[in-house]
Amino acid sequence: MKTSKSLLAAALLALPTISPLASSVALAQNTHVLTADKHNEYGLVYSLPITSVRFDIKVRHTTRKAGPFFQYAKKYIGTDKVIKENSEKWEIISVTATPVGSPDPDNQYLMQLKPGAVTFLCVADDGMLLAINKEVDAPRPTVAEGSTLEQEAINPKEYLQYVNEDFLASQSSAKQAQMLSESLMEVRDSKVALTRGTAETMPSDGRQLELMLNSLSHQEEAMTAAFIGTTEVESVTRSFTFTPDEEGKSTLFRLSDFAGFVDSDDYSGEPVYINVKVTAKGELPVDSKGEEKKYPKDGVAYVIPGTANISLTCGGRTLWQGDVECSQFGSVFGLQPSLFSDRKGRSFATFNPATGALLQIGELNDGE
């Protein structure tokens, strides 16, 4: 049941002390067992959750840079498939949605017990109810944010390490392109000679041969890049948490071709919209006559969640869509408190940490 502010304030003293840092970082959750005794006036305080959705957005960031001699690629290396101008591109490649719960300040409750009661609550660091008469683990979602280099671009100026003084002294880009192509041909000829065993100086063993071939391949790549350009590909994942409170459409974030993820009010990026439509309200249980059941006296509160259809769209394309159970679109009902305090047959219950819904209820085995 909900309780008066004075009684609730007194009972809150029984909760573990939480630092500001711990209360703001949901990933650091632990569990605590609360038992009733004199210091908390035999009252146990817990919170029901409000449901949010954490979206892990994975994007591919592609950076392309033109080589200094791209206009000579067809003439000297026989291809016109080259990068002609520098560009960046950010594109969303996957979206993962995870419902998460956080304590709802408007849904705090007191479970009042009698002296000698053996009932206990299992709550998270923030006081959110996880179970009664049973110890369970707190939710520990993994941190998804980060970046991974999928394709590394070679240094666009590295080819300068493999040119001679005549190249550096030349003021003609056409002449430089010709000399660079000649050096490139020499490297390729050397690779062929080593592979066929016809080089003037052959390595003494297989390991030396491998090192020499790797070095020549790197030189070839650096010189070729001066004609065709370079491409670097990086995958970046960012997380956004959204708490639906009403139906409608809003901007979750924007994606810019130059800066990547930007704020929802930064118009340099294309908007990623989030759409919410409530599809079912959590309804209270009914009796055999079809009438809503009354809330039990001193009942142990839990949530009968509602459902919302949530989608992410960008540029007319649907990135993610799914039905999500949400406590804020549901109803609060209660379990008979005697279920958990009867010494002859105590029960346990576990609850969904994201929605506050009842997951399981059952009788404790002897000795528990």
DRENDOGU-541055 format. One record per residue (C-alpha): residue in one letter; x, y, z. Coordinates in pm, 1 decimal, decimal comma. Example, Ala and Ser with C-alpha at 12.3 -4.5 7.8 and 13.67 -1.06 7.14 Angstrom:
2
KOLNU  code         X         Y         Z
KOLNU     a    1230,0    -450,0     780,0
KOLNU     s    1367,0    -106,0     714,0
END
This chain:
368
KOLNU  code         X         Y         Z
KOLNU     m       0,0       0,0       0,0
KOLNU     k     106,2     363,0     -34,9
KOLNU     t     175,5     517,5     301,9
KOLNU     s     175,4     859,5     465,6
KOLNU     k     474,1    1086,3     412,6
KOLNU     s     575,7    1083,8     780,9
KOLNU     l     573,3     706,8     812,4
KOLNU     l     745,5     665,9     476,5
KOLNU     a    1017,2     914,8     569,6
KOLNU     a    1091,0     724,8     888,7
KOLNU     a    1102,9     392,6     711,0
KOLNU     l    1334,2     529,6     439,7
KOLNU     l    1607,9     538,9     702,0
KOLNU     a    1620,0     162,0     669,7
KOLNU     l    1733,9     178,1     308,0
KOLNU     p    2107,2     151,5     222,3
KOLNU     t    2288,4     479,5     173,1
KOLNU     i    2348,2     549,5    -196,7
KOLNU     s    2606,4     794,0    -325,4
KOLNU     p    2504,4    1036,1    -605,0
KOLNU     l    2735,5     850,8    -843,6
KOLNU     a    2588,5     508,4    -770,2
KOLNU     s    2232,8     634,1    -803,6
KOLNU     s    2299,2     776,9   -1148,9
KOLNU     v    2477,0     474,7   -1294,2
KOLNU     a    2233,2     189,6   -1346,3
KOLNU     l    2515,4     -47,0   -1445,5
KOLNU     a    2657,0     -56,0   -1090,5
KOLNU     q    2349,2    -213,3    -926,5
KOLNU     n    2379,3    -457,3    -637,7
KOLNU     t    2107,4    -617,4    -428,3
KOLNU     h    2023,9    -577,7     -60,5
KOLNU     v    1809,3    -782,4     173,2
KOLNU     l    1579,6    -573,1     393,6
KOLNU     t    1440,9    -721,3     714,4
KOLNU     a    1197,3    -565,1     958,4
KOLNU     d    1301,8    -478,7    1315,0
KOLNU     k    1282,9    -200,3    1572,0
KOLNU     h    1514,9      43,3    1393,4
KOLNU     n    1282,1      66,9    1093,5
KOLNU     e     963,2      31,8    1297,9
KOLNU     y     898,1    -303,7    1127,2
KOLNU     g     833,5    -131,0     796,3
KOLNU     l    1009,6    -209,7     469,5
KOLNU     v    1013,9      53,6     194,5
KOLNU     y    1040,7     -30,6    -173,9
KOLNU     s     987,1     136,5    -511,5
KOLNU     l     815,8      22,3    -827,4
KOLNU     p     988,4     104,2   -1155,2
KOLNU     i     915,1     339,4   -1437,2
KOLNU     t    1006,1     179,2   -1770,5
KOLNU     s    1258,4     322,9   -2013,9
KOLNU     v    1405,2     178,1   -2332,7
KOLNU     r    1778,5     181,7   -2393,6
KOLNU     f    1863,8     191,0   -2762,0
KOLNU     d    2212,0      76,7   -2863,0
KOLNU     i    2273,3     235,5   -3202,3
KOLNU     k    2557,6      96,4   -3412,6
KOLNU     v    2675,2     306,4   -3705,9
KOLNU     r    2942,5     266,2   -3969,9
KOLNU     h    3167,8     568,8   -4019,6
KOLNU     t    3343,9     564,7   -4355,8
KOLNU     t    3614,3     820,6   -4435,8
KOLNU     r    3742,9     844,4   -4794,1
KOLNU     k    4039,9    1058,5   -4901,0
KOLNU     a    4154,2    1123,3   -5256,9
KOLNU     g    4515,0    1046,3   -5348,6
KOLNU     p    4734,5    1333,9   -5477,3
KOLNU     f    4766,6    1167,9   -5821,6
KOLNU     f    4412,4    1035,4   -5873,5
KOLNU     q    4386,6    1208,3   -6213,3
KOLNU     y    4678,1     996,1   -6343,8
KOLNU     a    4549,4     660,0   -6216,9
KOLNU     k    4405,6     548,9   -6552,3
KOLNU     k    4728,4     630,4   -6737,8
KOLNU     y    4981,2     482,2   -6497,6
KOLNU     i    4809,8     202,2   -6304,5
KOLNU     g    4529,4     119,1   -6543,9
KOLNU     t    4216,5     201,3   -6341,9
KOLNU     d    3971,0     486,2   -6312,6
KOLNU     k    3802,8     343,9   -6001,0
KOLNU     v    3951,6     601,8   -5771,2
KOLNU     i    3839,2     839,7   -5497,2
KOLNU     k    3823,9    1185,6   -5653,1
KOLNU     e    3723,9    1392,5   -5350,8
KOLNU     n    3735,5    1362,1   -4973,0
KOLNU     s    3414,1    1252,6   -4804,8
KOLNU     e    3267,0    1114,8   -4482,4
KOLNU     k    2957,9     901,8   -4435,7
KOLNU     w    2774,3     786,3   -4124,7
KOLNU     e    2509,4     516,8   -4164,8
KOLNU     i    2306,7     323,4   -3908,6
KOLNU     i    2362,2     -50,8   -3946,4
KOLNU     s    2185,9    -195,7   -3639,3
KOLNU     v    1959,8    -102,8   -3348,3
KOLNU     t    1911,1    -301,4   -3027,5
KOLNU     a    1640,0    -210,2   -2777,0
KOLNU     t    1646,7    -313,9   -2409,6
KOLNU     p    1372,2    -224,5   -2157,1
KOLNU     v    1520,5     -98,9   -1829,7
KOLNU     g    1363,4      15,1   -1506,0
KOLNU     s    1442,5     294,9   -1266,2
KOLNU     p    1266,3     382,3    -939,2
KOLNU     d     947,5     583,1    -985,0
KOLNU     p     943,3     852,6    -712,5
KOLNU     d     564,2     854,4    -731,6
KOLNU     n     541,1     482,2    -663,9
KOLNU     q     707,1     419,1    -327,8
KOLNU     y     541,6     179,5     -86,9
KOLNU     l     570,7      56,9     270,0
KOLNU     m     529,2    -305,5     371,6
KOLNU     q     430,4    -295,2     737,4
KOLNU     l     512,0    -611,6     933,0
KOLNU     k     458,4    -738,1    1285,9
KOLNU     p     744,4    -797,8    1532,4
KOLNU     g     898,4   -1138,5    1476,1
KOLNU     a     801,5   -1157,4    1109,1
KOLNU     v    1050,8   -1349,3     897,2
KOLNU     t     951,3   -1179,2     570,6
KOLNU     f    1228,7   -1000,2     381,8
KOLNU     l    1258,9    -794,7      64,2
KOLNU     c    1530,7    -814,4    -198,4
KOLNU     v    1582,6    -470,2    -350,5
KOLNU     a    1836,4    -304,7    -578,9
KOLNU     d    2071,5     -29,3    -463,1
KOLNU     d    1810,7     229,0    -552,7
KOLNU     g    1535,6      58,8    -350,3
KOLNU     m    1354,8     -96,9    -646,7
KOLNU     l    1169,7    -416,0    -554,1
KOLNU     l    1312,3    -732,7    -707,9
KOLNU     a    1174,9   -1013,1    -492,0
KOLNU     i    1006,3   -1108,5    -164,6
KOLNU     n    1147,0   -1390,7      50,3
KOLNU     k    1397,5   -1474,2    -222,2
KOLNU     e    1740,5   -1337,7    -313,5
KOLNU     v    1790,0   -1258,6    -683,7
KOLNU     d    2052,8   -1080,6    -890,5
KOLNU     a    2011,7    -718,1    -988,9
KOLNU     p    1992,3    -642,0   -1362,3
KOLNU     r    2336,3    -575,1   -1509,0
KOLNU     p    2305,8    -453,7   -1867,3
KOLNU     t    2636,2    -445,5   -2050,7
KOLNU     v    2794,0    -118,8   -2162,2
KOLNU     a    2752,6    -103,6   -2536,8
KOLNU     e    2919,6     226,3   -2619,4
KOLNU     g    3252,4     217,4   -2799,7
KOLNU     s    3420,1     209,6   -3139,1
KOLNU     t    3604,4     -49,1   -3346,3
KOLNU     l    3832,8      13,0   -3641,7
KOLNU     e    3718,9    -226,6   -3914,5
KOLNU     q    3945,7    -104,7   -4194,7
KOLNU     e    4245,5     115,9   -4125,7
KOLNU     a    4354,0     365,9   -4387,7
KOLNU     i    4718,5     382,6   -4479,2
KOLNU     n    4891,9     714,6   -4414,4
KOLNU     p    4820,4     918,4   -4730,6
KOLNU     k    5175,2    1061,5   -4726,7
KOLNU     e    5358,5     738,3   -4659,5
KOLNU     y    5449,8     695,9   -5027,9
KOLNU     l    5701,0     980,8   -4976,7
KOLNU     q    5920,9     737,5   -4784,7
KOLNU     y    5979,7     537,7   -5103,3
KOLNU     v    6066,3     815,0   -5354,6
KOLNU     n    6404,7     959,9   -5452,8
KOLNU     e    6546,9    1312,2   -5460,3
KOLNU     d    6444,6    1365,4   -5824,5
KOLNU     f    6082,1    1309,9   -5727,8
KOLNU     l    6103,2    1558,5   -5441,2
KOLNU     a    6276,8    1817,6   -5657,2
KOLNU     s    6021,6    1795,8   -5938,0
KOLNU     q    5760,6    2073,0   -5959,2
KOLNU     s    5540,6    1883,8   -6204,3
KOLNU     s    5266,3    1658,9   -6065,2
KOLNU     a    5256,4    1473,2   -6398,1
KOLNU     k    5628,5    1398,9   -6374,8
KOLNU     q    5594,5    1293,9   -6011,1
KOLNU     a    5309,7    1058,1   -6103,6
KOLNU     q    5527,2     900,7   -6374,0
KOLNU     m    5822,5     850,6   -6140,3
KOLNU     l    5597,9     709,4   -5867,4
KOLNU     s    5444,6     461,2   -6111,0
KOLNU     e    5793,9     349,7   -6213,7
KOLNU     s    5883,8     289,5   -5849,0
KOLNU     l    5560,5      98,4   -5806,7
KOLNU     m    5648,4    -127,6   -6100,4
KOLNU     e    5990,4    -195,9   -5949,1
KOLNU     v    5830,2    -303,9   -5622,0
KOLNU     r    5590,9    -535,6   -5802,9
KOLNU     d    5875,3    -685,9   -6009,2
KOLNU     s    6073,9    -747,5   -5690,4
KOLNU     k    5778,3    -931,6   -5534,4
KOLNU     v    5746,0   -1154,1   -5840,8
KOLNU     a    6119,5   -1229,5   -5841,0
KOLNU     l    6116,9   -1323,1   -5472,4
KOLNU     t    5811,1   -1542,6   -5515,3
KOLNU     r    5967,9   -1725,9   -5813,3
KOLNU     g    6309,0   -1751,9   -5648,4
KOLNU     t    6480,0   -1554,2   -5927,3
KOLNU     a    6583,2   -1248,1   -5722,8
KOLNU     e    6951,8   -1156,2   -5728,7
KOLNU     t    6959,0   -1173,3   -5348,5
KOLNU     m    6736,5   -1439,5   -5203,4
KOLNU     p    6655,6   -1457,9   -4829,4
KOLNU     s    6827,4   -1727,1   -4624,6
KOLNU     d    6509,5   -1878,9   -4481,4
KOLNU     g    6132,1   -1871,3   -4499,6
KOLNU     r    6097,6   -1618,3   -4219,0
KOLNU     q    6317,7   -1365,7   -4398,7
KOLNU     l    6123,8   -1426,0   -4720,7
KOLNU     e    5796,4   -1352,9   -4540,9
KOLNU     l    5933,5   -1030,1   -4392,0
KOLNU     m    6063,7    -909,6   -4727,3
KOLNU     l    5736,3    -985,8   -4906,2
KOLNU     n    5538,3    -809,3   -4633,5
KOLNU     s    5759,0    -501,9   -4661,3
KOLNU     l    5721,6    -490,0   -5039,8
KOLNU     s    5343,2    -535,6   -5012,4
KOLNU     h    5324,3    -242,2   -4772,9
KOLNU     q    5527,4     -24,4   -5007,3
KOLNU     e    5301,1    -127,0   -5295,3
KOLNU     e    4991,8     -38,5   -5093,7
KOLNU     a    5129,3     304,1   -4996,7
KOLNU     m    5223,3     394,8   -5354,6
KOLNU     t    4894,7     265,7   -5496,6
KOLNU     a    4702,0     471,5   -5240,7
KOLNU     a    4861,8     786,8   -5383,2
KOLNU     f    4665,6     711,9   -5703,3
KOLNU     i    4340,5     548,9   -5591,3
KOLNU     g    4297,8     710,3   -5246,8
KOLNU     t    4238,2     567,0   -4899,9
KOLNU     t    3934,1     438,5   -4712,2
KOLNU     e    3896,2     396,8   -4337,6
KOLNU     v    3594,0     223,5   -4183,3
KOLNU     e    3504,4     247,0   -3815,0
KOLNU     s    3200,5     112,2   -3630,9
KOLNU     v    3070,6     328,5   -3346,4
KOLNU     t    2803,6     237,1   -3090,1
KOLNU     r    2617,5     491,7   -2878,3
KOLNU     s    2338,4     437,0   -2628,0
KOLNU     f    2028,5     651,4   -2583,7
KOLNU     t    1771,3     601,9   -2308,3
KOLNU     f    1413,7     707,9   -2373,0
KOLNU     t    1125,3     709,2   -2124,7
KOLNU     p     786,5     705,2   -2300,8
KOLNU     d     522,4     903,3   -2117,1
KOLNU     e     266,8     970,4   -2387,3
KOLNU     e     183,0     889,1   -2745,4
KOLNU     g     347,5    1086,8   -3021,5
KOLNU     k     658,5    1149,0   -3225,6
KOLNU     s     982,3    1315,4   -3114,0
KOLNU     t    1346,7    1335,1   -3214,5
KOLNU     l    1574,1    1095,7   -3026,1
KOLNU     f    1900,1    1222,3   -3182,0
KOLNU     r    2044,5    1333,8   -3515,0
KOLNU     l    2316,7    1187,3   -3733,3
KOLNU     s    2552,6    1419,8   -3920,0
KOLNU     d    2774,4    1320,9   -4213,7
KOLNU     f    3051,4    1530,7   -4060,2
KOLNU     a    3015,2    1496,0   -3683,8
KOLNU     g    2830,2    1166,5   -3644,6
KOLNU     f    2596,1    1157,9   -3344,9
KOLNU     v    2467,0    1504,7   -3253,9
KOLNU     d    2195,7    1632,6   -3021,1
KOLNU     s    1830,9    1629,1   -3119,8
KOLNU     d    1831,9    2010,2   -3160,3
KOLNU     d    2145,8    2019,9   -3378,0
KOLNU     y    2008,1    2072,1   -3727,7
KOLNU     s    2337,3    1978,2   -3894,4
KOLNU     g    2225,0    1616,5   -3872,5
KOLNU     e    1937,6    1411,4   -4009,5
KOLNU     p    1677,8    1339,3   -3740,1
KOLNU     v    1611,4     993,1   -3602,3
KOLNU     y    1250,3     994,3   -3484,0
KOLNU     i    1097,5     785,9   -3208,7
KOLNU     n     728,4     707,5   -3237,8
KOLNU     v     514,1     585,8   -2946,5
KOLNU     k     164,4     437,2   -2974,1
KOLNU     v      -4,1     284,2   -2669,3
KOLNU     t    -162,6     -41,5   -2781,9
KOLNU     a    -287,6    -181,5   -2449,2
KOLNU     k    -349,7     -43,6   -2102,1
KOLNU     g    -272,1    -262,2   -1803,6
KOLNU     e    -609,8    -368,2   -1667,1
KOLNU     l    -690,0    -463,2   -1309,2
KOLNU     p    -795,8    -826,0   -1250,0
KOLNU     v   -1164,9    -906,2   -1232,3
KOLNU     d   -1367,9   -1149,1   -1024,0
KOLNU     s   -1610,6   -1416,1   -1142,8
KOLNU     k   -1873,3   -1148,1   -1200,4
KOLNU     g   -1644,4    -948,1   -1425,8
KOLNU     e   -1598,7    -671,4   -1169,2
KOLNU     e   -1258,2    -526,9   -1084,5
KOLNU     k   -1108,1    -679,8    -774,1
KOLNU     k   -1045,7    -451,8    -480,1
KOLNU     y    -692,8    -372,4    -373,2
KOLNU     p    -606,4    -599,3     -75,5
KOLNU     k    -565,1    -432,2     261,7
KOLNU     d    -193,3    -359,9     314,6
KOLNU     g    -135,2    -528,4     -20,0
KOLNU     v     213,9    -577,0    -162,5
KOLNU     a     212,4    -354,9    -469,5
KOLNU     y     314,8    -469,7    -816,1
KOLNU     v     244,1    -350,4   -1169,9
KOLNU     i      17,5    -489,6   -1437,4
KOLNU     p     200,1    -321,3   -1728,4
KOLNU     g      52,7    -179,6   -2046,1
KOLNU     t     206,9    -210,0   -2390,7
KOLNU     a     335,7      49,1   -2636,2
KOLNU     n     441,4       0,1   -2994,5
KOLNU     i     766,9     192,2   -3034,9
KOLNU     s     956,8     253,0   -3356,5
KOLNU     l    1269,1     437,6   -3470,1
KOLNU     t    1266,5     590,9   -3818,5
KOLNU     c    1511,3     794,1   -4025,2
KOLNU     g    1460,5     930,8   -4373,6
KOLNU     g    1138,0     734,9   -4409,9
KOLNU     r    1311,7     406,1   -4322,0
KOLNU     t    1214,1     202,6   -4015,3
KOLNU     l    1525,7     121,2   -3813,9
KOLNU     w    1355,8     -68,0   -3531,0
KOLNU     q    1001,5    -146,5   -3424,8
KOLNU     g     860,6    -352,3   -3142,5
KOLNU     d     607,5    -384,8   -2861,3
KOLNU     v     739,1    -284,6   -2520,5
KOLNU     e     568,9    -345,9   -2186,7
KOLNU     c     570,7     -23,2   -1982,7
KOLNU     s     477,2      25,9   -1619,7
KOLNU     q     358,8     385,2   -1681,6
KOLNU     f      81,4     262,0   -1910,1
KOLNU     g     -31,9      -0,3   -1660,3
KOLNU     s    -211,3     -34,4   -1328,6
KOLNU     v     -91,5    -106,7    -976,1
KOLNU     f    -246,4    -395,5    -787,6
KOLNU     g    -151,1    -580,3    -469,7
KOLNU     l     -79,2    -926,6    -338,7
KOLNU     q    -218,7   -1045,9      -6,6
KOLNU     p      56,2    -973,4     252,9
KOLNU     s     -31,9   -1290,7     444,2
KOLNU     l     115,4   -1491,3     154,8
KOLNU     f     463,5   -1388,8     266,2
KOLNU     s     429,3   -1392,1     646,1
KOLNU     d     235,8   -1709,9     722,5
KOLNU     r     476,8   -1928,3     917,3
KOLNU     k     293,8   -2243,9     814,4
KOLNU     g     337,4   -2184,9     442,6
KOLNU     r     528,9   -1877,5     334,4
KOLNU     s     544,8   -1783,6     -31,2
KOLNU     f     803,1   -1605,0    -241,2
KOLNU     a     759,1   -1372,9    -537,8
KOLNU     t     987,5   -1225,6    -802,1
KOLNU     f     925,1    -916,0   -1014,4
KOLNU     n    1034,6    -782,9   -1351,5
KOLNU     p    1289,4    -506,7   -1275,5
KOLNU     a    1195,9    -319,2   -1595,5
KOLNU     t     818,2    -314,2   -1551,3
KOLNU     g     740,8    -415,9   -1192,3
KOLNU     a     526,1    -704,0   -1321,0
KOLNU     l     488,6   -1022,4   -1118,4
KOLNU     l     715,5   -1287,1   -1270,3
KOLNU     q     675,6   -1580,5   -1034,5
KOLNU     i     501,9   -1668,8    -711,0
KOLNU     g     530,1   -1994,2    -526,0
KOLNU     e     565,2   -2166,2    -189,6
KOLNU     l     897,8   -2182,8     -14,5
KOLNU     n    1047,0   -2523,9      49,6
KOLNU     d    1103,4   -2637,5     405,3
KOLNU     g    1410,1   -2473,2     553,6
KOLNU     e    1406,9   -2169,2     324,9
END
